[in-house]
Amino acid sequence: MDIRVDRVLTALKGLEIKCNVPLSSLTSFRIGGPAAMVLRPHSAEDIRRTIQSCSQFGCPYCVLGNGTNVLAPDAGYPGMVIRLDTPLTTPLFVDTTVTCPAGTSLSVLARESVGMHLMGLETLSGIPGTVGGAVAMNAGAYGSEIRHIIKSVRILKSGRVLDVETKKTDFGDRTSAYSSPSVIVLSATFQLEHDDGGAKERMLETTRQRKEKQPLSLPSAGSVFKRPKGRFAGALIENCGLKGYSVGGAQVSPLHAGFIVNTGKATEKDVLDLIALIQQRVFDETGVRLEREIKLMREL
Ligand SMILES: Cc1cc2nc3c(=O)[nH]c(=O)nc-3n(C[C@H](O)[C@H](O)[C@H](O)COP(=O)(O)OP(=O)(O)OC[C@H]3O[C@@H](n4cnc5c(N)ncnc54)[C@H](O)[C@@H]3O)c2cc1C
């Protein structure tokens, strides 16, 4: 065992840490070799201690929610994955606000909000990530984004827990100021509105559209590319004749060309090679540079 891993494990005795966990089981692409260590934290203090020990012993660490926007390396990850995918408390509704832990499923939160006769989250209900991952990515769908409804966040930054009122300018195109490794989202508060009577219908309609238009039966990480201004990545890729095109086990989805699916045995390299090929072909034929939305684990 890597000496750094050994030292971190010794320093963090008592925390819920598993060793040699396949990243394919932690990411929706179902790709990736073993992570040396995976922590399921039970408190902010667990996370703080873990980061401190990893930093002390020179061991890499990263944060994952549901792993639905991440491509993991075939060779695995030599350090600690801090996995924030389990809510430690249930959402707390106060009038038209709701506060929940980072590990809360965004879909569950959206459904509960609709059940509480609140609107604002309903069109995000089909995004398969956690609240922490959605805040980090400024996730959005069907005209709505996290930045439109977020009010404040509790974060861990430089070893301190801070409560921060968010600003619209903290959020960009599938990016935000609240993303690991510099910031870890512990919980988030959303400002919703009283339901106008149509929230449930909008939620059901967006779910129906996703089932019809997205390849939900195969592993993927959602849209691979950010939406270029005034265009759709999927349409550009389709018009270049790449729908259904494969590299190894990675395929441009025949249903939605904005998605790359893992048809069974895709490797990280297959996906990266396919991404590079798509970017080059779309640029050559249209002059549009497609920017990758999905994150590589080595960038986290
Ligand atoms: C079928 C499918 C459909 C999708 N549809 C959409 C869509 O409509 N719109 C959309 O925006 N996205 C979509 N996605 C992508 C993805 O679900 C979102 O980006 C989601 O917000 C990622 O959340 P996650 O918990 O899975 O984060 P992860 O993939 O685990 O992590 C994503 C990034 O967030 C960081 N992060 C995670 N948790 C935290 C935390 N607590 N604090 C700080 N940083 C953190 C990670 O380090 C990483 O950089 C889709 C994905 C799939 C597979």
The ligand as an SDF file (V2000), in Angstrom:
LIG
                    3D

 53 58  0  0  0  0  0  0  0  0999 V2000
  -28.8570   11.2150  -17.3950 C   0  0  0  0  0  0  0  0  0  0  0  0
  -28.2590   12.5180  -16.9280 C   0  0  0  0  0  0  0  0  0  0  0  0
  -28.9620   13.6970  -17.1180 C   0  0  0  0  0  0  0  0  0  0  0  0
  -28.4070   14.9130  -16.7060 C   0  0  0  0  0  0  0  0  0  0  0  0
  -29.1350   16.0540  -16.9080 N   0  0  0  0  0  0  0  0  0  0  0  0
  -28.6330   17.2420  -16.5110 C   0  0  0  0  0  0  0  0  0  0  0  0
  -29.3540   18.4520  -16.7070 C   0  0  0  0  0  0  0  0  0  0  0  0
  -30.4650   18.4690  -17.2240 O   0  0  0  0  0  0  0  0  0  0  0  0
  -28.7960   19.6010  -16.2880 N   0  0  0  0  0  0  0  0  0  0  0  0
  -27.5730   19.6480  -15.6720 C   0  0  0  0  0  0  0  0  0  0  0  0
  -27.1240   20.7350  -15.2960 O   0  0  0  0  0  0  0  0  0  0  0  0
  -26.8610   18.5130  -15.4670 N   0  0  0  0  0  0  0  0  0  0  0  0
  -27.3490   17.3150  -15.8680 C   0  0  0  0  0  0  0  0  0  0  0  0
  -26.6360   16.1760  -15.6550 N   0  0  0  0  0  0  0  0  0  0  0  0
  -25.2840   16.2460  -15.0670 C   0  0  0  0  0  0  0  0  0  0  0  0
  -25.2380   16.1230  -13.5290 C   0  0  0  0  0  0  0  0  0  0  0  0
  -26.3210   15.3280  -13.0630 O   0  0  0  0  0  0  0  0  0  0  0  0
  -25.2490   17.4860  -12.8430 C   0  0  0  0  0  0  0  0  0  0  0  0
  -24.1160   18.2450  -13.1910 O   0  0  0  0  0  0  0  0  0  0  0  0
  -25.2940   17.3420  -11.3100 C   0  0  0  0  0  0  0  0  0  0  0  0
  -25.5150   18.6000  -10.7510 O   0  0  0  0  0  0  0  0  0  0  0  0
  -24.0080   16.7420  -10.7260 C   0  0  0  0  0  0  0  0  0  0  0  0
  -24.2700   16.4050   -9.3680 O   0  0  0  0  0  0  0  0  0  0  0  0
  -23.4490   15.2140   -8.6750 P   0  0  0  0  0  0  0  0  0  0  0  0
  -23.8740   15.1420   -7.2540 O   0  0  0  0  0  0  0  0  0  0  0  0
  -23.5700   13.9730   -9.4420 O   0  0  0  0  0  0  0  0  0  0  0  0
  -21.9750   15.8130   -8.7660 O   0  0  0  0  0  0  0  0  0  0  0  0
  -20.6470   15.0300   -9.1870 P   0  0  0  0  0  0  0  0  0  0  0  0
  -20.7660   14.5640  -10.5810 O   0  0  0  0  0  0  0  0  0  0  0  0
  -20.3120   14.0340   -8.1460 O   0  0  0  0  0  0  0  0  0  0  0  0
  -19.5830   16.2240   -9.1150 O   0  0  0  0  0  0  0  0  0  0  0  0
  -19.6560   17.2730  -10.0570 C   0  0  0  0  0  0  0  0  0  0  0  0
  -18.7370   18.4090   -9.5920 C   0  0  0  0  0  0  0  0  0  0  0  0
  -19.2490   18.9750   -8.3900 O   0  0  0  0  0  0  0  0  0  0  0  0
  -18.2800   18.8760   -7.3330 C   0  0  0  0  0  0  0  0  0  0  0  0
  -19.0320   18.6190   -6.1060 N   0  0  0  0  0  0  0  0  0  0  0  0
  -19.8970   17.5900   -5.8520 C   0  0  0  0  0  0  0  0  0  0  0  0
  -20.4130   17.7240   -4.6220 N   0  0  0  0  0  0  0  0  0  0  0  0
  -19.8650   18.8400   -4.0780 C   0  0  0  0  0  0  0  0  0  0  0  0
  -19.9740   19.5020   -2.8230 C   0  0  0  0  0  0  0  0  0  0  0  0
  -20.7990   19.0540   -1.8540 N   0  0  0  0  0  0  0  0  0  0  0  0
  -19.2380   20.6410   -2.6200 N   0  0  0  0  0  0  0  0  0  0  0  0
  -18.4150   21.1310   -3.5890 C   0  0  0  0  0  0  0  0  0  0  0  0
  -18.2490   20.5380   -4.7910 N   0  0  0  0  0  0  0  0  0  0  0  0
  -18.9810   19.4110   -5.0230 C   0  0  0  0  0  0  0  0  0  0  0  0
  -17.3660   17.7330   -7.7370 C   0  0  0  0  0  0  0  0  0  0  0  0
  -16.0910   17.8490   -7.1320 O   0  0  0  0  0  0  0  0  0  0  0  0
  -17.3160   17.9240   -9.2560 C   0  0  0  0  0  0  0  0  0  0  0  0
  -16.4220   18.9660   -9.5840 O   0  0  0  0  0  0  0  0  0  0  0  0
  -27.1500   14.9440  -16.0690 C   0  0  0  0  0  0  0  0  0  0  0  0
  -26.4590   13.7450  -15.8630 C   0  0  0  0  0  0  0  0  0  0  0  0
  -27.0040   12.5400  -16.2850 C   0  0  0  0  0  0  0  0  0  0  0  0
  -26.2410   11.2720  -16.0380 C   0  0  0  0  0  0  0  0  0  0  0  0
  1  2  1  0
  2  3  1  0
  2 52  2  0
  3  4  2  0
  4  5  1  0
  4 50  1  0
  5  6  2  0
  6  7  1  0
  6 13  1  0
  7  8  2  0
  7  9  1  0
  9 10  1  0
 10 11  2  0
 10 12  1  0
 12 13  2  0
 13 14  1  0
 14 15  1  0
 14 50  1  0
 15 16  1  0
 16 17  1  0
 16 18  1  0
 18 19  1  0
 18 20  1  0
 20 21  1  0
 20 22  1  0
 22 23  1  0
 23 24  1  0
 24 25  2  0
 24 26  1  0
 24 27  1  0
 27 28  1  0
 28 29  2  0
 28 30  1  0
 28 31  1  0
 31 32  1  0
 32 33  1  0
 33 34  1  0
 33 48  1  0
 34 35  1  0
 35 36  1  0
 35 46  1  0
 36 37  1  0
 36 45  1  0
 37 38  2  0
 38 39  1  0
 39 40  1  0
 39 45  2  0
 40 41  1  0
 40 42  2  0
 42 43  1  0
 43 44  2  0
 44 45  1  0
 46 47  1  0
 46 48  1  0
 48 49  1  0
 50 51  2  0
 51 52  1  0
 52 53  1  0
M  END
$$$$
